[in-house]
Amino acid sequence: MRRVFGLVIAFSLILSACSKPPVSTEPFSERDRTAFTKWNIPGYFILKEVQVIGLGDSLTQGVGDEQKRGGYFGRLTDRMNEWKGVKEVEAENLAKRGRRSDQLLEQLGERDVRNKIEDAEVILLTIGGNDIMKVVKENLFELTTGPFYQELGRFEDRLDEIFMTVRLLNGDALIVVAGLYNPFSIVTDEVHEFEEIIQDWNEAIELRTVLDGKSCFVPVTDLFDSNVNMVYHTDFFHPNAKGYEMMTERFLSSINKCDLYEMSDGDLEM
């Protein structure tokens, strides 16, 4: 009898362990809910073709590059293929040897050029060196600092107009602008005043990039303050292939410091 009673108790315990938990009578609207976390997917997860154009003078054109790789422009656009968010880079170089800021403004009035600017994600620019050389040529035998600063004021006005024109056509493109360097530093020791002129012109260029908000300034003066590293072409004015390699690395480091991800609204990342 005791054995039967024990079996009944054990059987009852097994049944209670297998039974379903009590169903809550709490209204559904009052129960705790588990919310899904909102995912913010970076724009660079979606690969895209990136349009890059080059504007300005011989430095963007790549004059002096004995390897015929397009100077810093060709090297940099090749490296852009490694960026996150880039499916393919389509690059077109519209720069030309000898071009000054006033001539660049004329070019920006061409319909074909304006169309390319409208479609660009990245614009690479060098300008100002030939504006300075114009002053040198016009005052070669009576060279003083005065004409350089008179021209600087006019250059600043033209640079403002260049930025305004580009931004009216394309408010989103990343504009990367290289500064100027002093090629006379390798042929004469009388460079102090000229270095101050270059510095003041560079400050004017850099200020425009800062005010623009989606532009990046690339300092290059120190790369070409001597020819110890053999960075000049045989004309002792333009970079050679090694000089352009160094410019490319400086462009990349400057773009990284400027925060490519933020400036591209998350579409690109190094």
N, C-alpha and C positions, 0 to 999 in steps of 0.2 A: 504493500500500500504506500509506504514511504517512497519507494522507488518510483511509483506511478506519479505521485504528487510532485516529486522532484523533476520528472520529465515534463510535466505540465508547466511548471514555473520556467524551466529553461526554454521551452517552446514559445512561451509568452514573451520572454526577453528578446528572442530572435525576431519575432514579428514586430515588436516595437522598434527595434534597430533598423529594420527594413522599411518602416513606414515613412511617408513623405513628410517634410517639415510643414508646420502650420502655414497656411496661406495668409499673407498680410491683408488686413481689411482696410489699410491706410489708402486713401484716395491717391491715384497715380500722380496727380498734379502736385502732391505734397511730398512725394518721395525724392530722395537724393538722386540727382542725375549726374552721369559721367559725360563731360563735354569732350568733344574731339578738339585737340590742339590745332590751331591754325598754322599751316605750313607756309613759310615764305620761301619760295623757290627762286634762287638768283636768276636773273635774266640770262646769264652766260650759260645756263644749262641748255638753252636752245641755241644751237649753232646757226650762224648766219654768215652770209657773204659780206665782207667789210670793204667799203669803197674808200680808198685813200688817194688823195691828190697832193701833188707838190707844187708850191707856188714860190716865186721869188727869183733869186739870182743863181750865179754859177755854183754856189755851194750846194744848193738843192739839186741842180742839174748834174752835179758830180764831176765837174771839170777838174782834171789833174789825176783822176783815178786810172792808173796804168793797168789795173786789172779789169777795167771795163765792166765793173759790177754796179754802176749807177751811184757811186759815192755813198754817203750815209743813207740816202733815200732808198736805193736798191737793197742795201744790207738790212736796213730797219724794217722795210716792208716784208722781207723774207722772214725776219725774226717774229713779226707779228703773227705769222701762221701758227706759232707756238702758244699764243695767248688763249686763255679759256674763252669760249664763246665764239671763236673764229672757225668757220667752216672753210673759208677761202678768202684770201686777200686779192682784191682787184685794184691795182695801182696804176695811176697815170701821172706822169711828171710833166707839169706845165711850166716849169721854171726855165729861165733863159739867161745865159751869160751876159753880164753887163747891165742887167735890169735894175733900174732905180725905183724908188717908191712911187714917183709920179707916173712912171711907165706901168707899174703894177696896177695902179688905179685905172689907167686906160684899159688894161687887159680885163679888169673886173667888169668892164662895161660890155664885153663881148657876150653875145647870147649863149654860145656854146660853153664858154667858161662858167657862166652863171648857172647853167643847167648842171654842170659837173659839181659845182659847189653845193647846190641844193641836194644832191644825192649822196654827198660825202659823209662818212662817219668820222674820218680823221683827216685833218689838213696839216701838212708839214710846210713850214715857212722859214726862209732866211731872206732878210731884206735890210738895207741900210749901208752895207759896205760900199756900194757904188755911189751912194749919195755922198759919202765921205771922200771917195776918190775924185769925185767931180770938183769938190772944194780944193783938193790938193792940186789938181791939174790947172784950175783957174787962178791959183795963187802961188804957183810953184816957186817963183823967184822972190816973193814977198810973203812968205808963209808965217802967219801969226794965228793965235787962237781965236781971234774975233770972228772970222768968217765961218769957222766950224760951229760956233754957238748961234750965229745968225741962221745958219742952215738947219741946226738942230731944232729950232722953233718951228720952221716950216716942215721939217720931217715929222715932228710930233703931230702937227695938224693932219698931215697926210696919213700917218699911222692910225690916228683916230678914225679917219674916214675909211680906211681899209677895214678896220674891225667892224665899223658900223655897217658897211656894205655887205661883208660876209655874214654878219648876224641877221641882217634883214632877209638874206637868202636862206640861211640855215642857223637856227638858234640852238641846235643840239650838238653839232659836230665838236669834237675835241680839236682845238687848235694848238699845235706845238711849235713854238718859235725859238730858234737858236739866236743867241747873242752874237756880238761881233768880237773879233780878235785883232791884234795889231801885227800885221805882217812885217812892219818895218823894224820890229824888235830884233830881227836876226841880221840886219844889214847895217845898223847904226847904233851907237851907244846913246845918242841924243833922243831918248824916247820918253822921258818923264812926262813932258807936257802932252805928248800924243797919247800916252796911256791914260792920262786924266780925261782926255777927250773921249776915248773909247769907253771908259767907265761911265761917263755921263750919258753917252748915247745908249749904253746897255741899260742903265737905270730907267731911261725913258721907255725902252722896249719892255722891260720887265714890269714896269708900272701898268702898262696897257694890258698885259696878260693877267695881272692880279685883279684889276678892275673888271675885266671881262667875266671872271668867275668860272669859266669852263676852258681856260687856256693854261698852258704850261710853258714856263721859260726854261731854256736850256743854256747854262753858262758854258762857254767854250774857250774863254780867254787864256786860261792857264794851260790848255792843251797845246797852244801854239806860241808860247812866249819865248821859245828857243827852238833850235833844230837839233838838240842833243839826241833826241829819239828818232831823228830822221823822218819827220812827219810831213815835210813840205815836198811838193812837186818841184821839178827842176826850174820852174818859173819863180820859185821862192815867194809865191803869193797864195797859191791854192794848196790844199792838202794833197798828199799822195794816198795810195791805198791804205797804208798804215794809219795815216792821219784820219781818214774816213772811218776806219775800224774803231779808232778811239772816239770819234764823234758819235758813232752808233751806240757804243757802250754808255756814253754820257747821256744820250737821248733816252736810253732805256732806264738808267738809274734816276734821271729827272722825272720821267713819266711815273715811275714807281713812287717817288716822293710826293708827287702831285696827287696821288691816289686815283689811279686809272678807274677803279671800280666805282668810286663816287662820281667822278666826272662823266662816266659813260652811263650813269643811272643804273648800274648793275649789269649792263650788257656785256662788259669786257673785264677781264682780270688777268694779271700776269702770272 
